[in-house]
Amino acid sequence: MLCCPALRLTGGCYGRAMTHPFELATAPESIAVRCPDCTGMAAWFAARSGIVEDKELRRRAAESQACDVDASVGWGNNRQTVVTYYTQLDAGNAMRELAGRLPRTASGRGTRLCGACGKRARHELNWPDDAWFRCEVRGKTLWAWDRSPRRGPP
């Protein structure tokens, strides 16, 4: 694969991996991933997820192809509605108002847009296995979010 100046190491570092789940929250808006359909380079965008209390907005989200709506039990068995919004699947931006209300999720759920085969689909990120910019060096995996020369989290 291509080399990138912003490579990170996954593997032993004083007995711990240097790739941690919190790093996904500091990732850029789009991440270069390998498309499982054609093995070409695709862009991955994190979904946005959070609690939505507005009944009309919850109803519209449940009808939208760009949203998953789940009920979760909070403190004291208080039921809450959690909406996961896949921004790149929202045809006509019908649910765009959710983008400003919900934070990016660090769960690995998101949307994959492939420039090679044109596929647009939900994608559960399996990092660093999905990384487009990665290579093995001495039994360790070096990876980068994308082609940019950034150095570590902002």
N, C-alpha and C positions, 0 to 999 in steps of 0.2 A: 504494500500500500504506500501511498505518498507520505513523505515526511512532513512534519509540521513543527514550527518552533515552540508551540505551546503544549507539547506532549506532557502527559502526567503518567505516573507509575502506579500500576496496580500490582500488588504482591507484597512481599515481606519488607517491612520498614520497622525495625525494632520489634518484630513479631506481629505487627498490625498492618492491615491493608491501608493504602493511602486513599482508596476510593470509599467514601462514606455516603449514606443516603442524603445527608444534608447538602451535599454538593450539587444535587439536582436543582435545588432552590436557587443557587447562584449561577446556574447555567445561562447562556445567552438565550434570546427568544426562540431561535431555531438551532437545532443540533443536526449535524450530518450523520445519517444512519444508513445502513445497508438495507435495501428493499428486499423483503423475503420472497416477493413474487418474481423479480427479474434480476436480483443481486446488484442492481445499479445504485447510484447514490440518491438518497431521498432526504428531504428535510422533515424533521420531527418537531412539532410544536406542543408544548405542555398544555393539558386541559386546565380549566379553571374550576375550582370546586369550593363549595361553602354552603352554609345554611341559608335558605330563602324562606322568609316569613310571609311575604305578600302572596295571598291566595290566588289572585289572577295570574301573577307571574309563574307560580308553581303549576297552574293548569296549562298555561301556554308551553312551559318547559316540558311537561309530560307528553304533549302532543308533538313536540319538535324532534326531528331525527338527529339534531345536533346535541341533544341532552340526555343524560341518564338521571332519573329521579329515584332516590332511595330514601326510605324512612329509617332513621336511627333513633336509638333510645338514649337520651341524655341523662343528666342527674335527676334522681327522683322519678324515674320511668317517664320522663317528659319526652314525648315523641317530637322529633324535629325532622324537617324535610331537607335532605342534602341534595343539591343539584350539581352535577358535573357537566360542564359546558365545553364542547369541543369546537373551538372557534373556527377552525378551517373547514368544518363540515356544515356550517350554517349558510345554506343557500339563501341569498337575498338579505342576509344579515337580520333575519327576523328576531333573533334573540340577542342582538349585539349589546343591548343594555346590560346583560349579565357580565360582559367582559369587564366593565368598570366596577362592578359590585363584588366580584369574586376574585380571590387571589389565585395565582398560578399554583397548581398542585405539585407536590414533590413526590407523589405516589408512583410516578412512571406512566400514568395514563395520559394519552395524548393522540395527536393526529399525525399521520405520515402522508407526505405529498411526494410522489416520485416523479422526477423530471424525465426519467428514461421511459417508463411504461405508462405514465400518466395516472397511476392508481392513487386514489385519495381514500384513506380508510383509518379507522381507529387502530391504535397500535400501543400495546403494553411494552414499555421500554425495558430491555434486558441488558443493562449496562455492565461491563464494557463490551459484551459480546456483539451488540448491535452497532458499535462504533464503526464509522467508515474509515476514520483516520486512526488506525491502530496497528501495532506490530509486536512481535514477541522478541525480547532480547534477554538472553540468559535466564529463560524460564519466567520472566516477568512480562506483563502486558503494558506497553506504552500506548496511551490514547490521547486524543484531543477532541474537544466538543465540535470544532469546525476548523476551517483553514486560517482563521485570524491569528495574529501573533500575540494575543493577550497573555499575560503572565499571572496565572492564579486568579482566585476570586476577587471581585472588586472590593 
